[in-house]
Amino acid sequence: MNISKYAKRVALVLALILASLVGYRAVTFKLGSDAVKQEWRTYKPTTIVDFGSTKSLSILPLVNWHTSDDSLKGEPGVSYLIKTDNNTILFDVGFNQNKESPSPLEHNMNQLGVNLDNIDTVFLSHAHLDHSGGQQWVNQNTFSIGLQQADLSDKQIYAPTHTTYPDSLVNVIPDATVITQGIASLGAISRQLLLGRIEEQALVINIDGKGLVIIVGCGHQTVPKILARASQVFSERVYGLVGDLHYPIPEGRLNLLGINLQRYLASGEGPHKPITQDNMIDDIDLLKRTGLQVIGLGGHDTSDQAIKHFSDSFGVGYRHVEVGRWITITD
């Protein structure tokens, strides 16, 4: 057989397979997007009234892209330590992209003097690899702080979708739910991404005399839906927002074969309508109209250019999100 002709046939077959996969993904994306839009229009969340408050709120980034010190490890993942009057919460558990032991989260906790024994609650924003400790754990509907799953049997664990953990009860809370005094989940908000559908929840903390601070893991929900859901569920005003909001503009942190994965697979309205700077500017205008006083934007899924734009826009109200740097809301 002529090798040149054979190679051309193989290339043609591969091209047809690739085109079929792209076409299938485009169809499923459209169907999924339509379903999510319909659910958003018809869903009526339960109102939460007088769920208490906390006088203090401090947030310590444990895993994120930027670090405050060279002794700390940064990566395109997320984990926060959140302290209120009565609770210490571990929000997400990072990525451990290189399967290290200790993981970046474990390393940073040790460097910063954070003891797992002092944490009473684990709050998972959504089941993506960069928030759950790696894809191997997501595939098993679970999560992990390191290569081995630590004992969390004495913790309260909350997740928006079916999740398990050895010797522990995971509270699955798809709807807005009070967790404890002054602390609640915003409830899962659905989003159809090119890489699949995701349900993401945010943590809501009511600060006495100020209002709500919303802590966000990735921001797949989108800013307009986060603010809309907060107004539907709570009577208190939104005072602040800290976390990651997914602005990989012009480039994201994860690239494969020259493809900006965060921009094309995990944000925007599909590969033909990726997120733009105009979308981000619209969100900034919306946040300002709500009267937001404090905002801090993580860099695991947001570019340095976008972070600077937020910093310039909010001025003294902006807080830098860096591993090892406390963000104290009630100073």
N, C-alpha and C positions, 0 to 999 in steps of 0.2 A: 504493500500500500504506500502511496505517496505521503511522506510524513507531513509535508506542507498542507496537503488537503485534509489529513487527519487532524492536524492542529487547528485548522480553521473550523472543522466540524465541532470539535470539542469546545472551542471558544464560542461558537454559535449556540451550542446547547447550554453552556454556562450563562451566556447572556440572556437566553430565554428563561432560564430558571430564576436568575436575578430579577428580571423584569416581572415575572410572575409573583415573586415574593414581595417586591415593592408595591405592585398593584394590590395584592392581598392586604398588605399592611395599610395602604391608603384607604381601602374599603372599610377595614375594621376600625381604623381611626375615625373615619367619618361617622360610622354607626355608633361608636362609643361616645363621640363628642355630642351627637344628637341626643343620646340617652341621658348623658350628664346634664345637658341644658334643660331637658324636660324635667328631670328630678329636681333641679335647682328651682325651677318655676313653681313646682307643686308642693315641695317640702315645707312644712310649717314647724319650725323648732319650738320646743317648750320654753316658755319664759322663766328665767331664774330671778327671783326677787329676794333681796336682802340675804346674800350668802356670806355676810360677814366681811371682815377686812383685816389687814395687817398694818402695823405702823412702820415696819422695816422691810426692805427688799434689797438684796444684794445678789448680783449675778457674776459668777466667775467662769469665763470660757475655759474649758478643759481641753477641748479639741476644736481647732479651726485652722484656717489657712495661715493667718498671721500670728506671730508669737511676740511677746514682750521681752523675751530673754533667749539667748542662744542655747541655754541649757534645756529649753523646752522644745517639744517636737510639734511641728505643724503638718497638716495634711488636709486633703479635700474632704473632710468629714466634720461632724458636729457633735459636741457634747458640752453641756453647761451644768455647773453646780449652782443651785438656786437656794438662797436662804431667806426665810421669813421669820416672823416672831417665834413660831412654834415648829417649823418644818425645815428639813434639808432635803432637797430634791435633786436627783440625778436625771437630767433631761437628755435623752439619747446617749449612745455609747460609742460614737465615732465610727471609723472605717477600718482601721488596721489594714491599709491597702497592701502593705508588703508582708503581711502575716508575721509580724514581729512578736517576740516574747522577751520582755514585756511589750505590750501594745503601746502605741502613742498615748492612749488614755491612761493606762496603768503607769507608764513612765511619768506623765505630767502630774498625775495624782500624787505620786511619791515625791516628786520635786516640790510640789506646792503644799505638802503636808495634809492632803485630803485623805481621810480614812473612810473606807467603805462602811465601817461599823457605825459611823455617825450619820449615815444617810438613811432616812426612813422611807423614802418614796422613789420609785423609778417611773419616769414618764416617757413613753415612746411616741414620737410625733408621727412616724409612718414607717412602713416596712421597705425601705430602700437600703442598699448595702452600705452607704456612707453614714448611716444613722444607726445601724444594727450590728456593726462589728464585722461586716463582710458578707458577700453573697452566699457563702456556704451556710450561714445561719438563717438568712432570709429563705433559702430553699427548704429549710426545715421548720419554717414558721416560728422561729425563735430569734434570740439575739445573744450577744456575749460581749463582756468587757475586754476579754483577752482570748488567747487561743484555747483556754479551758474555761468553762462556765463556772463562775464563782458562786458561792452559796448566797442566795438572795432570799432565803426562806423567811427571814424576819422583816422583809420590806413589803410595802404595798406597791404593786406593779399595775400600770395602766397602759392600755394600747387601744388604738381605734379599730383594729381588725383582729381576726383570730390569731392568737399568739400563745405559745406555751413556753414553760420554763421549768427545769427539773425541780421537783419538791416545792413548787410555788404555785399559787393561784394568780393567774393574770386576769385582771378585771378588764374585760372588753367593753369599751364605752363608745359606741358609734355616735351617740347623741350628746349634746351639751349636758355636762354632769358636774355637780358640786363634789369636789374631792375631800375638802376639809375647810376649816374656817378661812374664808377669804380667798380660796383657791379653787378654780374650776377648769374644766376642759371646755373649749369652744365648740367641741363636737367635730366629727369628721366632715370634711368638705371634699367632694369627689372632683377628680380632674382626669381627663383622658389625655395621655401623652402618647407620643409615637411609640415609646417603649412599653406602653401598657397603661392600664387604669391604676390610679393610686388614690387612697383615702388618707388625708392628712388632718391631724388635729393640732391645735395650738393650746398653750397653757395660758390661763387668764388669772391675774392676781390683782385683787382690789386693795389699793393703798388708801388707808384712812385719810380723808380730807383732800385727796388728789384725783383718784379715779382708777381706771383699769390700765394695767401694763400687760400687753400681749407678748408672749415669748414664742417665737416661730422657729421651726426646725429648718424648713427648706423654702417655704413660700409657694409651693405648687398650687395652693388654693387661689392665689392672686390677691393683691391688696384690695381691690374693690369688693371681693367676696368676703375677705376677712373682716373688713369694716362693716359690711352689710350684715353679716351674721352676728357680729358683736352688738349692733344696734337692735337686731331682732330679739336677742336672748337677754341682754342686760339693760338695766335702766341707767347705770353709771356711764359717764363719758369715758372715752379712750384717752388716757393721759400719755402713754408711751408705748413704744414697740421696739423690742430688741430681738435680734436673730438674723436669719438668712432669708432673703426674698427673691432669689433667683434672677439676677440680672447679669448674665454672661455676655456683656456687651462691651466692646466688639467681639471679645473672645472669652471662653470659659477656661476652667482649670483642667478639664479632662479632654484630651484630644487623642484620637486614634486614626492613623493613616491620613492625617491632615483634616479630619472631620471634627468640628467643635461639638462634642457629644452633648454638653449641657445646653447649648443653644438650640440644636436641631432636634434632639430626642426628648428633652425634658423641660422645654418651655415653649412659649409661643403657641401658635395654632397649627402646628405641623411643619413638615420640611419646606413647604412652599410659602409659609407665612411665619417665619421665625420672629422672636421678640425683637423690638427695635428700640432705639434711644427715645423715640417719640412716645412709645408705650411707657417707658420709665418716667419720663417727664410728666405725663398725664397722672401717673401714680403719685408722684411727688406733690403735684397740685392738689390731688384729692386728700392726701395726708395732711397737708397744710390747712385745707378747708375744715378738717375735723377739729382743728385746734390742738394738734399733737404738740406736746411740750418737750418730749425726750424721744430720741431714736438712735439706735445703734445697729449697724449693718455688718453682719459677718461676711467673710470673704471666701468661704469654701465654694460657693456657687455664683459669686458676684465678682466682677472685674475690679481692679484698682481704679480704673477710670470712673466706673459707676459709683464706687465708694466716695471718691473725691467729689463727685457731683452732689451726692447726698450731704456730705460734710459742708460743702459750700452753701448748699440750699438751706440747711437748718442751723448753721453757725454754732452758737453756744449750746444749743439743744442737742447737738450731735455727740454720741459716745463711740469711741473706737472699740471695736471688738477684737481683742488680742488675747491669745492664751496666756494666762497668768495675771491679767490686769482686771481687777475687780471693777464692776460697774455698780455703783451705789445710787439707787434711784431716790432714796429718801434722805439725802444729805442737806 
